[in-house]
Amino acid sequence: QVQLVESGGGLVQPGGSLRLSCAASGISASIYAMGWHRQAPGKERELVAAITSGGSTNYKDSVKGRFTISRDNAENTVYLQMNSLKPEDTAVYYCSANRGGLWAYWGQGTQVTVSS
């Protein structure tokens, strides 16, 4: 059974940082493309960052230079380091794994709130 468990969300002031973690079980995060998505109230879920099995990364334009996705194969964990956070980054963040070109597996989400 595949499980993705996110952690690390919380309340942070604008300009602050958070690191989200996604612990995978039932799959090897090293051989799947992994992604972080987010969904703000009243908005559609959007892909924020992704990392391929080969380690290539891509980012939504609005987070480039602020967010970094990485993977620890030994820990079977994917991370999202978020710096210089803005109020518009407020959302529920979801970890996902891609199989066959589809985001097939999802975590339960972790809330990130950026507010003073």
Buried (B, 14 or more C-beta within 10 A) or exposed (E): EEEBBBBBBEEBEEEBEBEBBBBBEEBEBBEBBBBBBBBBEEEEBEBBBBBBBEEEEEBBEEBEEBBBBBBEEEEBBBBBBBBEBBEEBBBBBBBBBBEEEEBEBBBEBBEBBBEE
